[in-house]
């Protein structure tokens, strides 16, 4: 299926739920003897690839066999062109003249892949970076995304770099680190939305800081590009620029400017100041991902040369294409702040008081957008004030979200309660047809789920793909939200799609998603070993009355699904709960037969042990 077809076809979730008997059989391996021992190797490869692609379209977890099939396909696949989203004005990364190092790297890699690049120019700082690019079909590739960016599939990380302090080497300055007292009095420039600005603010460095504000038209106004603050240091307008390392490294290396470029990634343990950067693709584009990985590795030396030529500070990274040599901080483990805590820590100039808000409204500010902004900030006093002034609590913003959607996406249970008290519609749908409860599920936020469910949100209202919130939680591996839904009274015996798969069947056919070093800071921060997984969710479903021997319309049970996916813990739970081990698929295979045919040794061993225990 082509990339564009993937964008315009039915939802992957709906495709999973609409699969017929033949497709489910292929996914589970229940075709059994469909391939004779003497079948040609290429026929087997095709079936393995078809199975992997079916898993992708259905948003089912990929098995090792799937990954192997996709990698093999990548080696053989010809790419007919790369449609790349490029930033038209953000040197030294990218510009419309293709003069940035991102442009050089992607064009080098495209040549290695035997193809070419066409650009769709769009500022990366605008909102909706994936929705207005991937979802709209304008491009297939995003450049220089932080590893772990959850909305996309990413290549292997290409390099790791860091924020820096940049100052003239001929000024006699010698700054030790971010805690150096000199930074309290020097004039400092930094970017409006940056980690280093937050790190400075936490040290009380605010009054002497000049902010470079976000601009969406830096291609038309080069003075608005973030690297200009480093130029202000060179020109004597600022003492120090606290900026993204590539901006300073570029001016020092290519412009031969007298700069000290001092990495600060080791100076801060709470706010991440170093990041791995990768190429982003659509979630389904695994073959293209592996094609990129092959090309990136083949051009490792040339990519490193490009980065060094542009002066990019390269931090040590064992998993990156370019290893780097600057010391690395490593994993950050700080807890995520809630919106009110983050707002409380904000600089005074970033807080909105009553007088400032009144002035904005008198000057023509959109009161409904200000309500959304207040919800984003978790400022409940401002929320109440704006609703009293006439803001529409159910008005959607330019992105199609009502305030309640924003609160749910922000995982802010208190804001949800405040909005519901002011007559927010609990079941209002956003522009894409999703409710606040469904957004809370996608954020895996039990607090938001409880706040919405406790106030009467419809627990069975289906998504645009036709699945219930509970099914959505299971399909998206949002297990905390799923438990919260079950506790709130969500139906556990509903079924979804033509295949009539119950929640227990869905979880039985799932696999734990591994969190690797590539998960990125944001995901690592959220990890709690005590969080529920598939096994705990299966237990909760059974405890609430889910029937272990339900049969789908295609003739499979939860036990067959668990056995096919080598999900040994759930196999054990189901058998213990009374699942029929002798039930056969339409092809005449038991759970043990399925496990053997798929090489699922853990399940085979467990079933043998259970058999032995039962005979004693």
ChimeraX attribute file (.defattr): number of C-alpha atoms within 10 A of each C-alpha:
attribute: neighborCount
match mode: 1-to-1
recipient: residues
	/A:1	8
	/A:2	7
	/A:3	14
	/A:4	15
	/A:5	10
	/A:6	17
	/A:7	16
	/A:8	11
	/A:9	11
	/A:10	13
	/A:11	17
	/A:12	20
	/A:13	23
	/A:14	20
	/A:15	18
	/A:16	24
	/A:17	22
	/A:18	18
	/A:19	18
	/A:20	15
	/A:21	17
	/A:22	11
	/A:23	18
	/A:24	23
	/A:25	20
	/A:26	18
	/A:27	22
	/A:28	22
	/A:29	19
	/A:30	28
	/A:31	20
	/A:32	18
	/A:33	10
	/A:34	10
	/A:35	12
	/A:36	9
	/A:37	9
	/A:38	6
	/A:39	10
	/A:40	10
	/A:41	9
	/A:42	9
	/A:43	11
	/A:44	15
	/A:45	16
	/A:46	13
	/A:47	15
	/A:48	21
	/A:49	21
	/A:50	18
	/A:51	23
	/A:52	26
	/A:53	23
	/A:54	22
	/A:55	20
	/A:56	20
	/A:57	21
	/A:58	20
	/A:59	19
	/A:60	21
	/A:61	19
	/A:62	18
	/A:63	14
	/A:64	10
	/A:65	14
	/A:66	20
	/A:67	17
	/A:68	15
	/A:69	22
	/A:70	25
	/A:71	21
	/A:72	16
	/A:73	19
	/A:74	20
	/A:75	14
	/A:76	10
	/A:77	14
	/A:78	13
	/A:79	14
	/A:80	11
	/A:81	14
	/A:82	19
	/A:83	17
	/A:84	23
	/A:85	22
	/A:86	26
	/A:87	26
	/A:88	24
	/A:89	27
	/A:90	24
	/A:91	24
	/A:92	24
	/A:93	23
	/A:94	21
	/A:95	21
	/A:96	18
	/A:97	9
	/A:98	19
	/A:99	15
	/A:100	21
	/A:101	23
	/A:102	23
	/A:103	22
	/A:104	17
	/A:105	20
	/A:106	21
	/A:107	19
	/A:108	20
	/A:109	25
	/A:110	19
	/A:111	13
	/A:112	17
	/A:113	22
	/A:114	12
	/A:115	15
	/A:116	17
	/A:117	18
	/A:118	13
	/A:119	19
	/A:120	18
	/A:121	17
	/A:122	21
	/A:123	21
	/A:124	19
	/A:125	14
	/A:126	12
	/A:127	11
	/A:128	12
	/A:129	16
	/A:130	18
	/A:131	12
	/A:132	14
	/A:133	18
	/A:134	22
	/A:135	17
	/A:136	12
	/A:137	17
	/A:138	18
	/A:139	24
	/A:140	22
	/A:141	23
	/A:142	23
	/A:143	22
	/A:144	17
	/A:145	18
	/A:146	21
	/A:147	27
	/A:148	24
	/A:149	18
	/A:150	13
	/A:151	13
	/A:152	20
	/A:153	19
	/A:154	30
	/A:155	25
	/A:156	23
	/A:157	25
	/A:158	24
	/A:159	27
	/A:160	28
	/A:161	24
	/A:162	26
	/A:163	25
	/A:164	27
	/A:165	25
	/A:166	29
	/A:167	28
	/A:168	23
	/A:169	14
	/A:170	9
	/A:171	11
	/A:172	8
	/A:173	13
	/A:174	12
	/A:175	17
	/A:176	13
	/A:177	17
	/A:178	22
	/A:179	15
	/A:180	10
	/A:181	12
	/A:182	14
	/A:183	21
	/A:184	18
	/A:185	12
	/A:186	14
	/A:187	17
	/A:188	27
	/A:189	26
	/A:190	25
	/A:191	21
	/A:192	15
	/A:193	12
	/A:194	14
	/A:195	19
	/A:196	26
	/A:197	20
	/A:198	19
	/A:199	20
	/A:200	20
	/A:201	16
	/A:202	15
	/A:203	12
	/A:204	13
	/A:205	21
	/A:206	18
	/A:207	14
	/A:208	14
	/A:209	23
	/A:210	16
	/A:211	15
	/A:212	17
	/A:213	13
	/A:214	15
	/A:215	14
	/A:216	17
	/A:217	17
	/A:218	20
	/A:219	20
	/A:220	11
	/A:221	11
	/A:222	14
	/A:223	12
	/A:224	19
	/A:225	22
	/A:226	24
	/A:227	26
	/A:228	19
	/A:229	28
	/A:230	30
	/A:231	18
	/A:232	16
	/A:233	20
	/A:234	22
	/A:235	11
	/A:236	13
	/A:237	14
	/A:238	20
	/A:239	21
	/A:240	27
	/A:241	29
	/A:242	28
	/A:243	27
	/A:244	26
	/A:245	24
	/A:246	25
	/A:247	29
	/A:248	32
	/A:249	29
	/A:250	25
	/A:251	22
	/A:252	22
	/A:253	16
	/A:254	11
	/A:255	10
	/A:256	10
	/A:257	16
	/A:258	15
	/A:259	21
	/A:260	20
	/A:261	25
	/A:262	20
	/A:263	26
	/A:264	20
	/A:265	25
	/A:266	16
	/A:267	15
	/A:268	17
	/A:269	15
	/A:270	12
	/A:271	18
	/A:272	23
	/A:273	23
	/A:274	26
	/A:275	23
	/A:276	23
	/A:277	22
	/A:278	24
	/A:279	23
	/A:280	25
	/A:281	23
	/A:282	22
	/A:283	16
	/A:284	20
	/A:285	21
	/A:286	22
	/A:287	20
	/A:288	24
	/A:289	23
	/A:290	21
	/A:291	25
	/A:292	22
	/A:293	22
	/A:294	19
	/A:295	18
	/A:296	26
	/A:297	16
	/A:298	15
	/A:299	17
	/A:300	16
	/A:301	12
	/A:302	15
	/A:303	24
	/A:304	19
	/A:305	13
	/A:306	17
	/A:307	21
	/A:308	17
	/A:309	14
	/A:310	22
	/A:311	21
	/A:312	27
	/A:313	27
	/A:314	23
	/A:315	24
	/A:316	19
	/A:317	22
	/A:318	12
	/A:319	15
	/A:320	21
	/A:321	23
	/A:322	24
	/A:323	17
	/A:324	20
	/A:325	12
	/A:326	16
	/A:327	13
	/A:328	19
	/A:329	18
	/A:330	15
	/A:331	14
	/A:332	18
	/A:333	16
	/A:334	15
	/A:335	12
	/A:336	11
	/A:337	9
	/A:338	13
	/A:339	17
	/A:340	16
	/A:341	12
	/A:342	12
	/A:343	18
	/A:344	13
	/A:345	13
	/A:346	14
	/A:347	15
	/A:348	12
	/A:349	9
	/A:350	9
	/A:351	13
	/A:352	15
	/A:353	12
	/A:354	11
	/A:355	8
	/A:356	11
	/A:357	17
	/A:358	13
	/A:359	11
	/A:360	14
	/A:361	14
	/A:362	10
	/A:363	9
	/A:364	8
	/A:365	13
	/A:366	12
	/A:367	18
	/A:368	21
	/A:369	18
	/A:370	19
	/A:371	26
	/A:372	25
	/A:373	16
	/A:374	22
	/A:375	29
	/A:376	21
	/A:377	24
	/A:378	24
	/A:379	20
	/A:380	18
	/A:381	13
	/A:382	20
	/A:383	26
	/A:384	16
	/A:385	15
	/A:386	22
	/A:387	16
	/A:388	11
	/A:389	11
	/A:390	10
	/A:391	19
	/A:392	19
	/A:393	21
	/A:394	20
	/A:395	18
	/A:396	21
	/A:397	17
	/A:398	9
	/A:399	11
	/A:400	14
	/A:401	23
	/A:402	27
	/A:403	30
	/A:404	34
	/A:405	28
	/A:406	22
	/A:407	29
	/A:408	28
	/A:409	22
	/A:410	22
	/A:411	24
	/A:412	24
	/A:413	21
	/A:414	17
	/A:415	26
	/A:416	28
	/A:417	18
	/A:418	18
	/A:419	23
	/A:420	18
	/A:421	10
	/A:422	16
	/A:423	11
	/A:424	19
	/A:425	17
	/A:426	21
	/A:427	19
	/A:428	20
	/A:429	22
	/A:430	18
	/A:431	14
	/A:432	11
	/A:433	13
	/A:434	19
	/A:435	28
	/A:436	28
	/A:437	31
	/A:438	27
	/A:439	23
	/A:440	30
	/A:441	30
	/A:442	18
	/A:443	20
	/A:444	23
	/A:445	24
	/A:446	21
	/A:447	19
	/A:448	29
	/A:449	31
	/A:450	20
	/A:451	22
	/A:452	25
	/A:453	20
	/A:454	11
	/A:455	14
	/A:456	12
	/A:457	19
	/A:458	16
	/A:459	21
	/A:460	16
	/A:461	16
	/A:462	19
	/A:463	19
	/A:464	16
	/A:465	17
	/A:466	16
	/A:467	21
	/A:468	23
	/A:469	26
	/A:470	27
	/A:471	27
	/A:472	23
	/A:473	25
	/A:474	24
	/A:475	22
	/A:476	19
	/A:477	22
	/A:478	23
	/A:479	25
	/A:480	22
	/A:481	29
	/A:482	29
	/A:483	24
	/A:484	21
	/A:485	24
	/A:486	18
	/A:487	14
	/A:488	15
	/A:489	12
	/A:490	20
	/A:491	18
	/A:492	21
	/A:493	16
	/A:494	17
	/A:495	21
	/A:496	21
	/A:497	19
	/A:498	17
	/A:499	20
	/A:500	20
	/A:501	25
	/A:502	24
	/A:503	28
	/A:504	33
	/A:505	26
	/A:506	22
	/A:507	27
	/A:508	30
	/A:509	25
	/A:510	22
	/A:511	18
	/A:512	12
	/A:513	10
	/A:514	7
	/A:515	11
	/A:516	10
	/A:517	12
	/A:518	19
	/A:519	16
	/A:520	19
	/A:521	23
	/A:522	18
	/A:523	14
	/A:524	19
	/A:525	15
	/A:526	13
	/A:527	12
	/A:528	8
	/A:529	7
	/A:530	6
	/A:531	10
	/A:532	15
	/A:533	18
	/A:534	23
	/A:535	20
	/A:536	16
	/A:537	22
	/A:538	24
	/A:539	16
	/A:540	18
	/A:541	23
	/A:542	16
	/A:543	13
	/A:544	16
	/A:545	11
	/A:546	20
	/A:547	20
	/A:548	22
	/A:549	19
	/A:550	19
	/A:551	19
	/A:552	18
	/A:553	15
	/A:554	19
	/A:555	18
	/A:556	26
	/A:557	26
	/A:558	29
	/A:559	31
	/A:560	30
	/A:561	27
	/A:562	29
	/A:563	31
	/A:564	28
	/A:565	26
	/A:566	25
	/A:567	24
	/A:568	24
	/A:569	18
	/A:570	27
	/A:571	27
	/A:572	19
	/A:573	18
	/A:574	24
	/A:575	15
	/A:576	10
	/A:577	15
	/A:578	11
	/A:579	20
	/A:580	17
	/A:581	16
	/A:582	10
	/A:583	18
	/A:584	18
	/A:585	20
	/A:586	14
	/A:587	12
	/A:588	12
	/A:589	18
	/A:590	20
	/A:591	28
	/A:592	24
	/A:593	19
	/A:594	28
	/A:595	29
	/A:596	19
	/A:597	18
	/A:598	18
	/A:599	14
	/A:600	18
	/A:601	16
	/A:602	15
	/A:603	26
	/A:604	20
	/A:605	15
	/A:606	16
	/A:607	21
	/A:608	12
	/A:609	12
	/A:610	14
	/A:611	11
	/A:612	10
	/A:613	9
	/A:614	8
	/A:615	7
	/A:616	5
